[in-house]
Amino acid sequence: MKKPKPKPNMWFPKNRSLRYPLAMMLGMSLIQSPQSIALPLTKHATVDVTRLDRTVTGKVKDEKGEPLVGVTVTIKGNNAIGASTDHNGDFSMVIPESLISNATLVFSYIGYAAVEAPLGQQTVFDIALTSASNQLEQVVVVGYSAKKVKYLSSSVSTINNEKLRDVTSNELPNLLQGKAPGVVVSSASGDPTSAGRILIRGAGTISAGTSPLIVVDGNIGGNYNPVDVENITVLKDVAATGLYGSRAANGVIIVNTKTGKAGKTEISFANTMGFAQATTGNFRLMNSQQLYDFQSTFYPREASVLQTNTNWWDEAFRTGFVNNHTVSASGGSEKTTFYISANYYKEQGTQIENDKTGYNFRANLQSQLTRRLAAKVLFNGTFNKDNYANSNTLYDAYNNLPFDPAYDADGQPIDGRTYPGWLGRDRESFLHSVPYNYSKAQSLAVTTDVNLDYELTDKITLSSYNRINFGNGLSASFNDKRTKQGGANSGELYNGTSYSSRLLTSNRIRYSEDFGKHGLTLLGVAEAETTYSSSTSAAGKGLPPGRDVMSVATDILTNPTGLNEQVGFRKFLGQADYNYDNKYFLVGSFVNEFSSLFGKNNSTANFYQLGASWILSNEEFLKNNKTITFAKVRASNGTVGNADGISNFASLGLYTISSDASYSGLPGAAPSQKGNPDLTWEKIRSSNVGFDLSFFNRIDLVVDAYVKEASELLYRKPLAATTGYSYVWVNAGSIRNKGVEFSLTTTNIKAKGFNWETNLNMAFNRNKVLELSDGSTVFNSGARQPIAVGHNMDEYNLPIWAGVNPENGDPQWEKVVKDANGNVTKELTSTYNQAQTADSRQFTGKTAAPKFTGGLSNTLTYKNFTLSAFFNFVYGNWVYNESRVYFDNDGLYESYNQMVLAKGWSRWEKPGDVVTHPKPIVGGNKDSNQSSSRYLEDGSYIRLRNVRVGYSLPDNVLGKSGFSRVSVFISGDNLWTGTKFSGPDPEVTLTQVDLSSGLSSLRYPISKKYLIGINFSF
């Protein structure tokens, strides 16, 4: 009797690219006997087999000899037969008689190099898997599917939990800095309540957002805590990002949280404690003696001022403490697994009265409900309390005079307004106001996912992924009447509330089948998302001292405000993914998306994506090559869109009801926003070519080159007052980004007990404004960084500083002169108004966008010891150090403290001096501190971001203690920064967000952190 053909199932589909994630995810295997009976299989499973079939058993361990749970065991070339290891690392499977003669077993597990073992005459296998030194074998989530990296046709970067968590922070952007090529993270503040900004492959917009789309556990958006993250996948080119359609223009970051594995329940505790200190870099403020000596050259001071020497910087900053504690439990059976965690994070800012406290709870449950139906329920709740840094404290730390005392004879903070003889310009001591004033907020965010996968047939899977988000926030800012800030209004209170809910459903159908050497996967998705939000705000004045509740306010400060908004997205997409013999890969997709953000005439848009790759190392001419162990070339082209960063009603004509438009005592409405029914998405067309190479299975090189051209840019266009409107949202102009990026990972030494791995990644990016609407050549004319055709969008346009006149110490700028024939010449002038005219302002060729960015890491392990060091670097960007206007002003503000001149700087003293700084004069030297290229500084830096030393107790020490793992570590963050920048820290926002790119102004510096941790499990 002829045996029926084995029937594949969803856990081991024929398409290899789909096989691994599903099997790993559920730690389960289904096999087919020759009689097509499918059963769950563990080492004790029994099946009805013919007399000549062979039962194979064995154990799979890691490099340390620990059993691995959920390892997939398959027969090479036959996807219908398989098993997975149980909690002891054991497996058992039946191999049909027809496959025995040439069978090879394949053992694969996420994060480990696959092992192939010929069957031969064996019935028992003892297999050891080693960690993959490269990422080619890792399974990553891309779009709405999962694949091994080596089978991708797109540009992606993956960072696992271990490499992500070397730096201590509760914000993902800070953890990503320098970890992936083309991913630039920048921060303008060391405040723990302020997260960094992420930019992928350059900014390509004027007024819209530049942040990447965040996808958590397969659904757009969502909440998570970094301690629960298993890995991060960054999607950079359209072949990967395109499925997310209108919101993928700035790249996609996919966050995958941890899941449980079948076997014994493991309970883990992770504890990190330490302290932080503010960095000062090359920056120093003058003490009393230094300031007295400097000012004596142009401003008479009584020597008695030297009796006081207050270090206001030290008064404003402190040693902050960091605590991060997590408890988690994971485990489950072959059918149901769980992961539960709770986290407490507290970081004191180094500026006084500034801190962040976070509480997070996560529960991930997944179960194989029936043979065909699998379910996931994911829950995450986050509660944050933020005490914001006081801007007055930072201002005073930089500018208050050391001649003014901080405390009176009784040790109490002095009120500068009433203290006789206070010399500082603002007559304020933050030490007096800080105990009374505050600005704080608290927020609660809850996310719940219910995800279902149903195997309709052995080739078709239906999925429904559903999420609901809730967010609630309260904010309060209080200025007591006893302080300078609250005195004018006899006390001020600002209250705000916010609420949001977001509903998302994503329904998917997937067809997958192999036809001999051909593999085909078809995907269809219908997705809908609606977000509701509301907020209110109120501000009152005339509050009694210390009474910070609105009910005691005697008058309103501003009229109460509120809003209710609703935004919707809807998407349909289709994708075809084809491969031939695991050598040639083609992928194509089409997306149609609707958004209520845009005008009624253009509320939908279509996008397409194409990708192809060729694995050369699977060809005969490279097979078994001992030098080139893997080689692949890739290419992609397509379109995506940007809908981020504009107001929810940007396309509509709006009116404002206010007292300003009242008539006869009745409220009136006046136009406030001009409508644009044609407003639509920004369109981004992108092309990418790249290659992946591995040499000797120890050197991995990934290189990508791309061109990204954005058109129909979203722009908030100013309108003349005569129109009755201040602005209108339009689509205007185009910008091009192009660049090259690479990642090089090398296993330098791999010997018994010792391993040394190095990773270097770098990215080079250039952008240019190609076109602006209405034939314009420049937007934001007169700004430091106007948007101008033919220029980098972050390029500075300023009066050009020409140094100091050596004869008299006056400042000099360039003056551009045009004669009657249009000939242009440049002259020197000491009159600022001549240098700042429209003709004399010049593009400097200097930009806030860096020429390249990157990171370098080294990890060494010796037996149970681990040592790692990580650097990140930025080169070629220029920073406008605006804060020097205050404390490097050539005598304009003698009532402000001054900075100690940086190395190599000098000040004019006598005729003939060739110096960097003009002669100081009371009231300033001819506007020398006005905006010009004088305050442009090289912002390049290299930073020792983290050093970490760890030790894990060996098993023979743990003995019968009950602990399965105990490890300790010491770690340091931001230990050293190499830079020429004169301020406390060169790191600034590097993109045109709120027109603040490249600006450093009274910077809250980052902190050095010194930490110790202990982690243990049982």
Salt bridges, closest charged atoms under 4 A:
ASP90 OD2 - LYS43 NZ 3.18
ASP90 OD1 - LYS59 NZ 2.98
GLU116 OE1 - LYS76 NZ 3.15
GLU137 OE1 - LYS148 NZ 2.93
GLU137 OE2 - LYS150 NZ 3.14
ASP166 OD1 - LYS179 NZ 3.03
GLU171 OE2 - LYS356 NZ 3.79
ASP217 OD2 - ARG362 NH1 3.69
GLU266 OE1 - ARG965 NH2 3.80
GLU347 OE2 - LYS1009 NZ 3.09
ASP386 OD1 - LYS356 NZ 3.20
ASP415 OD2 - ARG417 NH2 2.89
ASP415 OD2 - HIS432 NE2 3.79
ASP426 OD1 - ARG425 NH1 3.85
ASP449 OD2 - ARG467 NH2 2.70
GLU455 OE2 - ARG372 NH1 3.88
ASP480 OD1 - ARG482 NE 2.88
GLU513 OE2 - LYS459 NZ 2.62
GLU527 OE1 - LYS571 NZ 3.29
GLU529 OE1 - ARG247 NH1 2.93
GLU529 OE2 - ARG502 NE 2.71
ASP577 OD2 - LYS147 NZ 2.28
ASP581 OD2 - LYS583 NZ 3.56
GLU593 OE2 - ARG247 NH2 3.65
GLU619 OE1 - LYS583 NZ 3.56
GLU620 OE2 - LYS623 NZ 3.69
ASP692 OD1 - ARG634 NE 2.85
ASP704 OD1 - ARG634 NH1 2.86
GLU712 OE2 - LYS683 NZ 3.83
GLU741 OE2 - ARG201 NH2 2.85
GLU741 OE2 - LYS236 NZ 2.94
GLU757 OE2 - LYS163 NZ 3.13
ASP774 OD2 - LYS717 NZ 2.78
GLU795 OE1 - HIS791 ND1 2.93
ASP810 OD2 - LYS926 NZ 2.78
GLU814 OE1 - LYS826 NZ 3.70
GLU882 OE2 - ARG784 NH2 3.14
ASP888 OD2 - ARG884 NE 2.91
ASP888 OD1 - ARG907 NH2 3.87
ASP888 OD2 - HIS917 NE2 3.03
ASP890 OD1 - ARG907 NH1 3.00
ASP890 OD2 - ARG934 NH1 2.72
ASP913 OD1 - LYS910 NZ 3.14
GLU937 OE2 - ARG884 NH1 3.12
ASP985 OD1 - ARG943 NH2 2.24
ASP985 OD2 - ARG1003 NH1 3.19
GLU987 OE1 - ARG943 NH1 2.86
ASP994 OD2 - ARG197 NH2 3.58
